[in-house]
Amino acid sequence: MNLVVIGAQWGDEGKGKLVDYMAGNAQVVVRFSGGANAGHTIVIGDTTYKLHLIPSGVISKDKIAVLGSGMVIDPEALFSELEMIESQGVDWEGRVLISDRAHLVLPRYKTMDLEMEKDRRLPIGTTGRGIGVAYAEKAQREGVRAGDLWDSRVWNSLLPGDREFLEPFRKRLEGMVINLAAFMAKHKKSNILFEGAQGILLDLDTGTYPFVSSGYSNAAGAALGGGIGPRNLDKILGVFKAYSTRVGNGPFPSEFAPEEHGGLIDLVRETGREYGVTTGRPRRCGYLDLVALKYACRTNSIDALVLTHLDVYDTLKTVTLCTAYEIDGKKVTDFPSRIEDLEKAVPVTKDFPGWQQNLGDIKEYQDLPWEAREYIRFIEEYTETPVTIVSVGYERTQTILREDPWIRS
């Protein structure tokens, strides 16, 4: 079975925890897009793993973790990350593989990235890790793929500085690089988990362009970057938080107003640990935006939703979400493409009674307080998509399963 996990907001939804949780029933985990600008956090007992390039499933023993064709990989960052997880007791040798069609990030891309950001007419708040440049070079047919390290024609055409950087990694990568299409065909009878990066609202085509990432964050990317055809995607899960967050520049219709919601911003940011794993930057916070979430469900054929960070709202008397936008005096329930409209949008909100109790120890859905279940029921009704998994804490065990995702619908 081929199961896809994507972010249904602007990233940082808790995909890492979910992939780690679900990897127990998978044989292979494939990260299909993105680069070291992503940040996935996994908490198991007293140990916290912070991953940027390596699929989150690597933490689970004996699982094969594949960096897919749609990724852009900084070899230096990759081996630094591998050394980090090895120091935390993760035996990755022989389990981390790389598609020969994945592109590589070169040091000069990072300088180019920051220079481009300074000259942009609309600065996007890049992480400066060369991700956008790597994807641009790929589109210009000037990129370097992992498999090209042993192609004499490509190798000899590289700039001397690029060859000098890559030379030490040729031997280290040689045993890790695979023909992904052939590998996936060989494992077609396995349970394979496809892990996305960022979120649908940062996708190059369906996100809030130009304030987006350079890769694909949508579900279709799992086929493109995962070495299989689109008809072989069996189920798509969209992960979202009980509220919304965004990092960097760009429109955010449901964002909390600091002058009105300062205390709420502090609560969400501190309780939810809303600081970038990659950059350390505080995330912008806002109400759960159901207009955007329904758009994500529609444009990705999401079969089921995964709600995370529900416990962050444990102490609130009232929980509020966004059900529409008011733009130039008109009520809008379809997610706009124009940045101007999104920046003018005023959230139309709906209040729900808070549950005011600790959810962290609850194991069964029916044991959630009525108020929390009503909040979830409304989300399901609005998005026309079931919420089948609920996360009530950072620990792997703090996960409430309403429906086994590995069972075909």
Protein Blocks (a to p, Z undefined) as FASTA:
>chain_A
ZZddddfbegjnopmmmmmmmmmmpcbdcdfedcfkbccdddehjbccddfklcfklmpg
hiacdddfkbccdfklmmmmmmmmmmnopafehpaccdfkbccddfklmmmmmmmmmmpm
bdghiahlommmmmmmmmnopaccfklmmgmklmmmpcfklmmmmmmmmmmmmmmpccfk
lmmmmmmmbccddddehjfklgfklmccfbbcfbdfbfklmmmmnopafklpmbdcdddd
fbdcdededddfklccfklmmmmmmmmmmmnopacfklopacddddddfklmmmmmmmno
pabdcdehklmmmmpmbdcddfbdceehiacfbdcfblklmmmpccdddddddfkiafkl
pcbfklpcfklmmmmmmmmmmnopacfbdcfbjbfklcccfbdfkbcZZ
